[in-house]
Structure formats: C-alpha cells, structure tokens
Amino acid sequence: MRNAQKLAERTQAWDPLSDKQIRGNAYRTLFVARLSYDVVESDLEKEFSRYGPIERIRVVREKDSDKSRGYAFIEFERERDLKGMLLHMIFYLLLKIIICLFSFSFVLTRF
C-alpha cells in the first residue's frame, strides 16, 4: 500500500515537458530495451551507425548513481534511415523463422 501511494505521488508530480533530457523527433527515434548494464553510447553507435548517421544516443541512467537502467533511445538524423533499419530487422527475423520452419519440417520428414 505504501508503494502504491508513493507511485501515485510521483505520477502526479511527473511533468515530461520540464525534463530537459526529453527532446528530438519521435519519428526518427528508436527505443532499445533489455540492454546489458555495461553498454555505453559508443557501443550502440558502433552497432547502429551502419544503418545511417546518428544524431543522438541516450542511455538512460539512474540519477543518483549514474548506473545504466538497461534501455536507450537512438535518434537517427533521417527518418528513412530508421525505417530502413527496421525493415532490415523485420526481414532478418522473417528469414530466421523460415529457416527454423524449414529445419523443423525436414526433421519431421526424417521420422
């Protein structure tokens, strides 16, 4: 019950317009979750800059300890670069699914 009260107080006091870290274009921004707590901005830039120039990377950190919270926002310079990266990932995942299905059907025909 105490946590619920604390959450309600924080939610009521939260004003996203006053947060100076919130900026950029939502149509060019990628949200990346489940990151290792050791990941830094340069790691993400190395992985995602192959899809296009990056304007800004923000690894979200704890305010008091500066430890990573395990997620980040990556803002590309152009919206088309973000869309291209997303298409690449979708095709990659579809290819993996097709390979898995093909392998599974091959195994079934062997028995």
N, CA, C and O atoms as a Tinker XYZ file with bonds, in Angstrom:
   444  protein
     1  N      0.819000   -1.187000    0.000000    73     2
     2  CA     0.000000    0.000000    0.000000    64     1     3
     3  C      0.869000    1.260000    0.000000    63     2     4     5
     4  O      0.535000    2.260000   -0.636000    81     3
     5  N      1.969000    1.193000    0.713000    73     3     6
     6  CA     2.869000    2.339000    0.799000    64     5     7
     7  C      3.493000    2.642000   -0.564000    63     6     8     9
     8  O      3.627000    3.803000   -0.949000    81     7
     9  N      3.877000    1.576000   -1.294000    73     7    10
    10  CA     4.449000    1.764000   -2.621000    64     9    11
    11  C      3.434000    2.352000   -3.583000    63    10    12    13
    12  O      3.785000    3.176000   -4.427000    81    11
    13  N      2.180000    1.937000   -3.466000    73    11    14
    14  CA     1.127000    2.480000   -4.330000    64    13    15
    15  C      0.947000    3.970000   -4.085000    63    14    16    17
    16  O      0.738000    4.739000   -5.024000    81    15
    17  N      1.028000    4.371000   -2.841000    73    15    18
    18  CA     0.895000    5.791000   -2.510000    64    17    19
    19  C      2.078000    6.580000   -3.063000    63    18    20    21
    20  O      1.906000    7.668000   -3.612000    81    19
    21  N      3.267000    6.030000   -2.917000    73    19    22
    22  CA     4.466000    6.685000   -3.428000    64    21    23
    23  C      4.400000    6.816000   -4.949000    63    22    24    25
    24  O      4.766000    7.852000   -5.505000    81    23
    25  N      3.931000    5.757000   -5.622000    73    23    26
    26  CA     3.794000    5.781000   -7.068000    64    25    27
    27  C      2.776000    6.832000   -7.503000    63    26    28    29
    28  O      3.001000    7.561000   -8.468000    81    27
    29  N      1.674000    6.903000   -6.796000    73    27    30
    30  CA     0.649000    7.895000   -7.122000    64    29    31
    31  C      1.184000    9.319000   -6.964000    63    30    32    33
    32  O      0.883000   10.190000   -7.780000    81    31
    33  N      1.969000    9.553000   -5.928000    73    31    34
    34  CA     2.549000   10.882000   -5.711000    64    33    35
    35  C      3.528000   11.239000   -6.823000    63    34    36    37
    36  O      3.511000   12.358000   -7.338000    81    35
    37  N      4.384000   10.283000   -7.192000    73    35    38
    38  CA     5.357000   10.543000   -8.257000    64    37    39
    39  C      4.683000   10.750000   -9.603000    63    38    40    41
    40  O      5.106000   11.594000  -10.394000    81    39
    41  N      3.634000    9.979000   -9.863000    73    39    42
    42  CA     2.907000   10.113000  -11.130000    64    41    43
    43  C      2.250000   11.475000  -11.225000    63    42    44    45
    44  O      2.248000   12.097000  -12.288000    81    43
    45  N      1.698000   11.936000  -10.129000    73    43    46
    46  CA     1.037000   13.235000  -10.124000    64    45    47
    47  C      2.052000   14.368000  -10.287000    63    46    48    49
    48  O      1.745000   15.381000  -10.915000    81    47
    49  N      3.235000   14.211000   -9.740000    73    47    50
    50  CA     4.261000   15.251000   -9.808000    64    49    51
    51  C      5.036000   15.224000  -11.125000    63    50    52    53
    52  O      5.745000   16.181000  -11.437000    81    51
    53  N      4.914000   14.144000  -11.904000    73    51    54
    54  CA     5.704000   13.992000  -13.123000    64    53    55
    55  C      5.245000   14.969000  -14.193000    63    54    56    57
    56  O      4.058000   15.046000  -14.508000    81    55
    57  N      6.184000   15.706000  -14.742000    73    55    58
    58  CA     5.897000   16.655000  -15.811000    64    57    59
    59  C      6.918000   16.433000  -16.928000    63    58    60    61
    60  O      8.034000   16.947000  -16.850000    81    59
    61  N      6.552000   15.678000  -17.963000    73    59    62
    62  CA     7.525000   15.368000  -19.014000    64    61    63
    63  C      7.999000   16.598000  -19.778000    63    62    64    65
    64  O      9.082000   16.572000  -20.363000    81    63
    65  N      7.220000   17.670000  -19.787000    73    63    66
    66  CA     7.630000   18.865000  -20.511000    64    65    67
    67  C      8.775000   19.600000  -19.824000    63    66    68    69
    68  O      9.472000   20.392000  -20.458000    81    67
    69  N      8.974000   19.347000  -18.533000    73    67    70
    70  CA    10.057000   20.016000  -17.814000    64    69    71
    71  C     11.353000   19.210000  -17.826000    63    70    72    73
    72  O     12.386000   19.702000  -17.372000    81    71
    73  N     11.315000   17.972000  -18.341000    73    71    74
    74  CA    12.514000   17.127000  -18.393000    64    73    75
    75  C     13.377000   17.555000  -19.576000    63    74    76    77
    76  O     12.963000   17.423000  -20.727000    81    75
    77  N     14.570000   18.065000  -19.299000    73    75    78
    78  CA    15.462000   18.560000  -20.347000    64    77    79
    79  C     16.052000   17.428000  -21.199000    63    78    80    81
    80  O     16.561000   17.678000  -22.292000    81    79
    81  N     15.986000   16.190000  -20.705000    73    79    82
    82  CA    16.504000   15.052000  -21.469000    64    81    83
    83  C     15.551000   14.624000  -22.584000    63    82    84    85
    84  O     15.971000   13.958000  -23.530000    81    83
    85  N     14.294000   14.991000  -22.486000    73    83    86
    86  CA    13.314000   14.613000  -23.497000    64    85    87
    87  C     13.360000   15.640000  -24.613000    63    86    88    89
    88  O     12.937000   16.784000  -24.448000    81    87
    89  N     13.879000   15.211000  -25.748000    73    87    90
    90  CA    13.918000   16.074000  -26.930000    64    89    91
    91  C     14.132000   15.195000  -28.153000    63    90    92    93
    92  O     14.433000   14.007000  -28.033000    81    91
    93  N     13.977000   15.777000  -29.305000    73    91    94
    94  CA    14.184000   15.020000  -30.531000    64    93    95
    95  C     12.889000   14.722000  -31.247000    63    94    96    97
    96  O     11.809000   15.125000  -30.816000    81    95
    97  N     13.018000   14.012000  -32.343000    73    95    98
    98  CA    11.893000   13.681000  -33.206000    64    97    99
    99  C     11.498000   12.227000  -32.978000    63    98   100   101
   100  O     12.314000   11.321000  -33.149000    81    99
   101  N     10.263000   12.012000  -32.598000    73    99   102
   102  CA     9.796000   10.644000  -32.301000    64   101   103
   103  C      9.829000    9.750000  -33.535000    63   102   104   105
   104  O      9.964000    8.534000  -33.400000    81   103
   105  N      9.709000   10.314000  -34.727000    73   103   106
   106  CA     9.701000    9.518000  -35.956000    64   105   107
   107  C     11.097000    9.110000  -36.405000    63   106   108   109
   108  O     11.248000    8.330000  -37.345000    81   107
   109  N     12.108000    9.631000  -35.740000    73   107   110
   110  CA    13.489000    9.242000  -36.046000    64   109   111
   111  C     14.152000    8.545000  -34.868000    63   110   112   113
   112  O     15.355000    8.284000  -34.899000    81   111
   113  N     13.377000    8.240000  -33.823000    73   111   114
   114  CA    13.935000    7.709000  -32.582000    64   113   115
   115  C     13.571000    6.251000  -32.383000    63   114   116   117
   116  O     12.411000    5.860000  -32.518000    81   115
   117  N     14.571000    5.459000  -32.063000    73   115   118
   118  CA    14.412000    4.041000  -31.791000    64   117   119
   119  C     14.585000    3.799000  -30.293000    63   118   120   121
   120  O     15.535000    4.292000  -29.685000    81   119
   121  N     13.668000    3.044000  -29.706000    73   119   122
   122  CA    13.764000    2.661000  -28.300000    64   121   123
   123  C     14.391000    1.264000  -28.264000    63   122   124   125
   124  O     13.899000    0.345000  -28.918000    81   123
   125  N     15.471000    1.107000  -27.505000    73   123   126
   126  CA    16.160000   -0.170000  -27.389000    64   125   127
   127  C     16.119000   -0.592000  -25.927000    63   126   128   129
   128  O     16.561000    0.149000  -25.048000    81   127
   129  N     15.585000   -1.792000  -25.667000    73   127   130
   130  CA    15.431000   -2.268000  -24.298000    64   129   131
   131  C     16.230000   -3.547000  -24.073000    63   130   132   133
   132  O     16.787000   -4.125000  -25.006000    81   131
   133  N     16.272000   -3.971000  -22.821000    73   131   134
   134  CA    16.953000   -5.191000  -22.395000    64   133   135
   135  C     18.448000   -5.151000  -22.719000    63   134   136   137
   136  O     19.039000   -6.158000  -23.109000    81   135
   137  N     19.034000   -3.994000  -22.554000    73   135   138
   138  CA    20.471000   -3.834000  -22.787000    64   137   139
   139  C     21.247000   -4.311000  -21.566000    63   138   140   141
   140  O     20.750000   -4.290000  -20.440000    81   139
   141  N     22.455000   -4.733000  -21.816000    73   139   142
   142  CA    23.360000   -5.032000  -20.711000    64   141   143
   143  C     23.621000   -3.733000  -19.958000    63   142   144   145
   144  O     23.652000   -2.659000  -20.560000    81   143
   145  N     23.807000   -3.826000  -18.660000    73   143   146
   146  CA    24.070000   -2.637000  -17.871000    64   145   147
   147  C     25.464000   -2.070000  -18.140000    63   146   148   149
   148  O     25.785000   -0.972000  -17.686000    81   147
   149  N     26.288000   -2.812000  -18.874000    73   147   150
   150  CA    27.629000   -2.356000  -19.219000    64   149   151
   151  C     27.686000   -1.610000  -20.549000    63   150   152   153
   152  O     28.730000   -1.057000  -20.896000    81   151
   153  N     26.592000   -1.583000  -21.293000    73   151   154
   154  CA    26.572000   -0.937000  -22.609000    64   153   155
   155  C     26.695000    0.575000  -22.443000    63   154   156   157
   156  O     26.045000    1.180000  -21.590000    81   155
   157  N     27.543000    1.164000  -23.276000    73   155   158
   158  CA    27.699000    2.619000  -23.293000    64   157   159
   159  C     27.322000    3.142000  -24.678000    63   158   160   161
   160  O     27.096000    2.363000  -25.603000    81   159
   161  N     27.257000    4.457000  -24.811000    73   159   162
   162  CA    26.811000    5.087000  -26.048000    64   161   163
   163  C     27.651000    4.666000  -27.252000    63   162   164   165
   164  O     27.111000    4.452000  -28.337000    81   163
   165  N     28.957000    4.546000  -27.070000    73   163   166
   166  CA    29.822000    4.185000  -28.197000    64   165   167
   167  C     29.527000    2.773000  -28.713000    63   166   168   169
   168  O     29.669000    2.516000  -29.908000    81   167
   169  N     29.122000    1.865000  -27.839000    73   167   170
   170  CA    28.747000    0.513000  -28.273000    64   169   171
   171  C     27.529000    0.561000  -29.185000    63   170   172   173
   172  O     27.493000   -0.096000  -30.225000    81   171
   173  N     26.543000    1.337000  -28.791000    73   171   174
   174  CA    25.325000    1.456000  -29.585000    64   173   175
   175  C     25.599000    2.167000  -30.903000    63   174   176   177
   176  O     25.045000    1.802000  -31.940000    81   175
   177  N     26.450000    3.176000  -30.859000    73   175   178
   178  CA    26.785000    3.885000  -32.092000    64   177   179
   179  C     27.481000    2.960000  -33.079000    63   178   180   181
   180  O     27.223000    3.020000  -34.281000    81   179
   181  N     28.356000    2.113000  -32.576000    73   179   182
   182  CA    29.065000    1.173000  -33.441000    64   181   183
   183  C     28.085000    0.212000  -34.130000    63   182   184   185
   184  O     28.249000   -0.101000  -35.309000    81   183
   185  N     27.079000   -0.251000  -33.402000    73   183   186
   186  CA    26.118000   -1.217000  -33.948000    64   185   187
   187  C     25.094000   -0.585000  -34.888000    63   186   188   189
   188  O     24.729000   -1.190000  -35.896000    81   187
   189  N     24.632000    0.612000  -34.575000    73   187   190
   190  CA    23.514000    1.187000  -35.321000    64   189   191
   191  C     23.926000    2.192000  -36.382000    63   190   192   193
   192  O     23.112000    2.530000  -37.241000    81   191
   193  N     25.150000    2.679000  -36.357000    73   191   194
   194  CA    25.557000    3.677000  -37.355000    64   193   195
   195  C     25.682000    3.068000  -38.749000    63   194   196   197
   196  O     25.760000    3.808000  -39.730000    81   195
   197  N     25.703000    1.760000  -38.862000    73   195   198
   198  CA    25.753000    1.133000  -40.193000    64   197   199
   199  C     24.461000    1.367000  -40.976000    63   198   200   201
   200  O     24.442000    1.202000  -42.196000    81   199
   201  N     23.387000    1.746000  -40.293000    73   199   202
   202  CA    22.108000    1.990000  -40.952000    64   201   203
   203  C     21.918000    3.449000  -41.337000    63   202   204   205
   204  O     20.977000    3.779000  -42.058000    81   203
   205  N     22.788000    4.315000  -40.873000    73   203   206
   206  CA    22.703000    5.734000  -41.211000    64   205   207
   207  C     23.283000    6.583000  -40.098000    63   206   208   209
   208  O     23.550000    6.097000  -38.999000    81   207
   209  N     23.474000    7.859000  -40.399000    73   207   210
   210  CA    24.054000    8.756000  -39.391000    64   209   211
   211  C     23.131000    8.919000  -38.177000    63   210   212   213
   212  O     21.911000    9.012000  -38.307000    81   211
   213  N     23.745000    8.950000  -37.016000    73   211   214
   214  CA    23.005000    9.064000  -35.759000    64   213   215
   215  C     23.179000   10.464000  -35.213000    63   214   216   217
   216  O     24.292000   10.985000  -35.139000    81   215
   217  N     22.071000   11.064000  -34.832000    73   215   218
   218  CA    22.107000   12.416000  -34.276000    64   217   219
   219  C     22.399000   12.396000  -32.776000    63   218   220   221
   220  O     23.173000   13.212000  -32.275000    81   219
   221  N     21.773000   11.457000  -32.067000    73   219   222
   222  CA    21.918000   11.437000  -30.611000    64   221   223
   223  C     21.631000   10.053000  -30.060000    63   222   224   225
   224  O     20.732000    9.359000  -30.536000    81   223
   225  N     22.395000    9.656000  -29.059000    73   223   226
   226  CA    22.157000    8.410000  -28.328000    64   225   227
   227  C     22.053000    8.759000  -26.854000    63   226   228   229
   228  O     22.888000    9.479000  -26.308000    81   227
   229  N     21.010000    8.234000  -26.221000    73   227   230
   230  CA    20.864000    8.462000  -24.776000    64   229   231
   231  C     20.636000    7.129000  -24.089000    63   230   232   233
   232  O     19.583000    6.512000  -24.247000    81   231
   233  N     21.621000    6.687000  -23.330000    73   231   234
   234  CA    21.456000    5.533000  -22.457000    64   233   235
   235  C     20.870000    6.085000  -21.162000    63   234   236   237
   236  O     21.471000    6.950000  -20.526000    81   235
   237  N     19.714000    5.594000  -20.778000    73   235   238
   238  CA    19.033000    6.118000  -19.593000    64   237   239
   239  C     19.736000    5.581000  -18.344000    63   238   240   241
   240  O     19.995000    4.384000  -18.225000    81   239
   241  N     20.034000    6.486000  -17.427000    73   239   242
   242  CA    20.800000    6.148000  -16.225000    64   241   243
   243  C     20.063000    6.593000  -14.969000    63   242   244   245
   244  O     19.212000    7.482000  -15.009000    81   243
   245  N     20.407000    5.958000  -13.856000    73   243   246
   246  CA    19.889000    6.367000  -12.550000    64   245   247
   247  C     20.434000    7.757000  -12.237000    63   246   248   249
   248  O     21.602000    8.036000  -12.507000    81   247
   249  N     19.612000    8.623000  -11.677000    73   247   250
   250  CA    20.052000    9.986000  -11.383000    64   249   251
   251  C     21.093000   10.036000  -10.276000    63   250   252   253
   252  O     22.038000   10.821000  -10.339000    81   251
   253  N     20.918000    9.198000   -9.263000    73   251   254
   254  CA    21.817000    9.289000   -8.113000    64   253   255
   255  C     23.122000    8.513000   -8.286000    63   254   256   257
   256  O     24.154000    8.931000   -7.761000    81   255
   257  N     23.097000    7.397000   -9.008000    73   255   258
   258  CA    24.303000    6.569000   -9.102000    64   257   259
   259  C     24.921000    6.542000  -10.499000    63   258   260   261
   260  O     26.025000    6.021000  -10.660000    81   259
   261  N     24.250000    7.083000  -11.507000    73   259   262
   262  CA    24.724000    7.105000  -12.892000    64   261   263
   263  C     24.868000    5.708000  -13.499000    63   262   264   265
   264  O     25.560000    5.538000  -14.502000    81   263
   265  N     24.213000    4.699000  -12.892000    73   263   266
   266  CA    24.224000    3.348000  -13.445000    64   265   267
   267  C     23.165000    3.241000  -14.528000    63   266   268   269
   268  O     22.103000    3.856000  -14.435000    81   267
   269  N     23.461000    2.454000  -15.557000    73   267   270
   270  CA    22.517000    2.261000  -16.647000    64   269   271
   271  C     21.251000    1.573000  -16.146000    63   270   272   273
   272  O     21.303000    0.729000  -15.252000    81   271
   273  N     20.125000    1.941000  -16.729000    73   271   274
   274  CA    18.853000    1.305000  -16.383000    64   273   275
   275  C     18.489000    0.213000  -17.382000    63   274   276   277
   276  O     17.445000   -0.425000  -17.243000    81   275
   277  N     19.345000   -0.015000  -18.401000    73   275   278
   278  CA    19.132000   -1.121000  -19.326000    64   277   279
   279  C     18.333000   -0.789000  -20.570000    63   278   280   281
   280  O     17.898000   -1.691000  -21.285000    81   279
   281  N     18.132000    0.498000  -20.841000    73   279   282
   282  CA    17.466000    0.865000  -22.086000    64   281   283
   283  C     18.020000    2.190000  -22.603000    63   282   284   285
   284  O     18.654000    2.952000  -21.874000    81   283
   285  N     17.759000    2.438000  -23.890000    73   283   286
   286  CA    18.323000    3.627000  -24.517000    64   285   287
   287  C     17.408000    4.132000  -25.625000    63   286   288   289
   288  O     16.503000    3.431000  -26.076000    81   287
   289  N     17.666000    5.363000  -26.051000    73   287   290
   290  CA    16.983000    5.978000  -27.188000    64   289   291
   291  C     18.056000    6.356000  -28.205000    63   290   292   293
   292  O     19.059000    6.984000  -27.865000    81   291
   293  N     17.830000    5.967000  -29.449000    73   291   294
   294  CA    18.763000    6.290000  -30.524000    64   293   295
   295  C     18.004000    7.114000  -31.555000    63   294   296   297
   296  O     17.022000    6.647000  -32.133000    81   295
   297  N     18.462000    8.339000  -31.781000    73   295   298
   298  CA    17.810000    9.207000  -32.754000    64   297   299
   299  C     18.682000    9.299000  -34.002000    63   298   300   301
   300  O     19.827000    9.747000  -33.946000    81   299
   301  N     18.120000    8.868000  -35.124000    73   299   302
   302  CA    18.817000    8.954000  -36.402000    64   301   303
   303  C     18.651000   10.358000  -36.975000    63   302   304   305
   304  O     17.712000   11.070000  -36.619000    81   303
   305  N     19.563000   10.754000  -37.861000    73   303   306
   306  CA    19.457000   12.070000  -38.487000    64   305   307
   307  C     18.296000   12.131000  -39.470000    63   306   308   309
   308  O     17.678000   13.182000  -39.643000    81   307
   309  N     17.995000   10.988000  -40.122000    73   307   310
   310  CA    16.918000   10.952000  -41.109000    64   309   311
   311  C     15.927000    9.842000  -40.760000    63   310   312   313
   312  O     16.311000    8.765000  -40.304000    81   311
   313  N     14.666000   10.125000  -40.983000    73   311   314
   314  CA    13.607000    9.158000  -40.711000    64   313   315
   315  C     13.754000    7.914000  -41.585000    63   314   316   317
   316  O     13.471000    6.802000  -41.139000    81   315
   317  N     14.196000    8.099000  -42.829000    73   315   318
   318  CA    14.335000    6.955000  -43.741000    64   317   319
   319  C     15.395000    5.958000  -43.267000    63   318   320   321
   320  O     15.292000    4.766000  -43.560000    81   319
   321  N     16.402000    6.424000  -42.547000    73   319   322
   322  CA    17.422000    5.509000  -42.019000    64   321   323
   323  C     16.829000    4.612000  -40.935000    63   322   324   325
   324  O     17.134000    3.421000  -40.875000    81   323
   325  N     15.985000    5.184000  -40.082000    73   323   326
   326  CA    15.318000    4.389000  -39.055000    64   325   327
   327  C     14.394000    3.366000  -39.703000    63   326   328   329
   328  O     14.385000    2.201000  -39.307000    81   327
   329  N     13.619000    3.792000  -40.695000    73   327   330
   330  CA    12.714000    2.868000  -41.390000    64   329   331
   331  C     13.496000    1.763000  -42.088000    63   330   332   333
   332  O     13.083000    0.604000  -42.069000    81   331
   333  N     14.619000    2.113000  -42.703000    73   331   334
   334  CA    15.452000    1.112000  -43.364000    64   333   335
   335  C     16.003000    0.092000  -42.375000    63   334   336   337
   336  O     16.042000   -1.104000  -42.666000    81   335
   337  N     16.423000    0.561000  -41.218000    73   335   338
   338  CA    16.928000   -0.348000  -40.193000    64   337   339
   339  C     15.829000   -1.275000  -39.700000    63   338   340   341
   340  O     16.064000   -2.467000  -39.503000    81   339
   341  N     14.625000   -0.736000  -39.499000    73   339   342
   342  CA    13.508000   -1.561000  -39.043000    64   341   343
   343  C     13.133000   -2.610000  -40.091000    63   342   344   345
   344  O     12.859000   -3.758000  -39.743000    81   343
   345  N     13.119000   -2.226000  -41.366000    73   343   346
   346  CA    12.847000   -3.200000  -42.431000    64   345   347
   347  C     13.905000   -4.294000  -42.465000    63   346   348   349
   348  O     13.592000   -5.471000  -42.637000    81   347
   349  N     15.149000   -3.896000  -42.301000    73   347   350
   350  CA    16.238000   -4.875000  -42.280000    64   349   351
   351  C     16.033000   -5.880000  -41.161000    63   350   352   353
   352  O     16.209000   -7.081000  -41.363000    81   351
   353  N     15.661000   -5.396000  -39.977000    73   351   354
   354  CA    15.428000   -6.285000  -38.833000    64   353   355
   355  C     14.225000   -7.197000  -39.057000    63   354   356   357
   356  O     14.257000   -8.372000  -38.692000    81   355
   357  N     13.163000   -6.656000  -39.658000    73   355   358
   358  CA    11.984000   -7.479000  -39.932000    64   357   359
   359  C     12.329000   -8.599000  -40.903000    63   358   360   361
   360  O     11.958000   -9.750000  -40.675000    81   359
   361  N     13.040000   -8.274000  -41.987000    73   359   362
   362  CA    13.424000   -9.309000  -42.951000    64   361   363
   363  C     14.361000  -10.333000  -42.327000    63   362   364   365
   364  O     14.265000  -11.526000  -42.614000    81   363
   365  N     15.261000   -9.870000  -41.478000    73   363   366
   366  CA    16.178000  -10.777000  -40.795000    64   365   367
   367  C     15.405000  -11.762000  -39.920000    63   366   368   369
   368  O     15.678000  -12.963000  -39.934000    81   367
   369  N     14.435000  -11.244000  -39.158000    73   367   370
   370  CA    13.645000  -12.124000  -38.290000    64   369   371
   371  C     12.773000  -13.082000  -39.104000    63   370   372   373
   372  O     12.636000  -14.250000  -38.740000    81   371
   373  N     12.185000  -12.602000  -40.198000    73   371   374
   374  CA    11.394000  -13.487000  -41.055000    64   373   375
   375  C     12.256000  -14.591000  -41.647000    63   374   376   377
   376  O     11.826000  -15.743000  -41.720000    81   375
   377  N     13.455000  -14.254000  -42.067000    73   375   378
   378  CA    14.369000  -15.264000  -42.603000    64   377   379
   379  C     14.702000  -16.307000  -41.543000    63   378   380   381
   380  O     14.754000  -17.500000  -41.842000    81   379
   381  N     14.929000  -15.867000  -40.312000    73   379   382
   382  CA    15.212000  -16.812000  -39.222000    64   381   383
   383  C     14.020000  -17.736000  -38.978000    63   382   384   385
   384  O     14.199000  -18.931000  -38.741000    81   383
   385  N     12.800000  -17.187000  -39.036000    73   383   386
   386  CA    11.598000  -18.008000  -38.838000    64   385   387
   387  C     11.458000  -19.027000  -39.953000    63   386   388   389
   388  O     11.145000  -20.190000  -39.700000    81   387
   389  N     11.691000  -18.593000  -41.197000    73   387   390
   390  CA    11.589000  -19.511000  -42.334000    64   389   391
   391  C     12.619000  -20.627000  -42.217000    63   390   392   393
   392  O     12.305000  -21.788000  -42.476000    81   391
   393  N     13.834000  -20.292000  -41.832000    73   391   394
   394  CA    14.883000  -21.313000  -41.669000    64   393   395
   395  C     14.495000  -22.294000  -40.573000    63   394   396   397
   396  O     14.679000  -23.501000  -40.728000    81   395
   397  N     13.960000  -21.788000  -39.467000    73   395   398
   398  CA    13.542000  -22.674000  -38.371000    64   397   399
   399  C     12.413000  -23.595000  -38.819000    63   398   400   401
   400  O     12.427000  -24.790000  -38.527000    81   399
   401  N     11.431000  -23.034000  -39.532000    73   399   402
   402  CA    10.318000  -23.856000  -40.015000    64   401   403
   403  C     10.792000  -24.907000  -41.004000    63   402   404   405
   404  O     10.343000  -26.052000  -40.956000    81   403
   405  N     11.695000  -24.527000  -41.900000    73   403   406
   406  CA    12.238000  -25.469000  -42.875000    64   405   407
   407  C     13.005000  -26.585000  -42.164000    63   406   408   409
   408  O     12.861000  -27.760000  -42.503000    81   407
   409  N     13.814000  -26.211000  -41.184000    73   407   410
   410  CA    14.579000  -27.209000  -40.434000    64   409   411
   411  C     13.648000  -28.138000  -39.670000    63   410   412   413
   412  O     13.881000  -29.346000  -39.615000    81   411
   413  N     12.609000  -27.588000  -39.089000    73   411   414
   414  CA    11.649000  -28.395000  -38.332000    64   413   415
   415  C     10.917000  -29.371000  -39.247000    63   414   416   417
   416  O     10.737000  -30.539000  -38.900000    81   415
   417  N     10.488000  -28.883000  -40.433000    73   415   418
   418  CA     9.783000  -29.767000  -41.364000    64   417   419
   419  C     10.720000  -30.841000  -41.911000    63   418   420   421
   420  O     10.285000  -31.961000  -42.179000    81   419
   421  N     12.000000  -30.511000  -42.079000    73   419   422
   422  CA    12.980000  -31.505000  -42.545000    64   421   423
   423  C     13.153000  -32.598000  -41.508000    63   422   424   425
   424  O     13.251000  -33.775000  -41.855000    81   423
   425  N     13.193000  -32.218000  -40.237000    73   423   426
   426  CA    13.325000  -33.194000  -39.163000    64   425   427
   427  C     12.097000  -34.097000  -39.114000    63   426   428   429
   428  O     12.230000  -35.305000  -38.917000    81   427
   429  N     10.909000  -33.531000  -39.288000    73   427   430
   430  CA     9.686000  -34.316000  -39.242000    64   429   431
   431  C      9.614000  -35.344000  -40.377000    63   430   432   433
   432  O      9.094000  -36.444000  -40.193000    81   431
   433  N     10.134000  -34.982000  -41.537000    73   431   434
   434  CA    10.069000  -35.922000  -42.669000    64   433   435
   435  C     11.073000  -37.054000  -42.533000    63   434   436   437
   436  O     10.951000  -38.062000  -43.229000    81   435
   437  N     12.039000  -36.921000  -41.677000    73   435   438
   438  CA    13.046000  -37.970000  -41.474000    64   437   439
   439  C     12.521000  -39.105000  -40.600000    63   438   440   441
   440  O     13.110000  -40.186000  -40.587000    81   439
   441  N     11.426000  -38.885000  -39.868000    73   439   442
   442  CA    10.910000  -39.917000  -38.956000    64   441   443
   443  C      9.773000  -40.653000  -39.549000    63   442   444
   444  O      9.223000  -41.553000  -38.915000    81   443
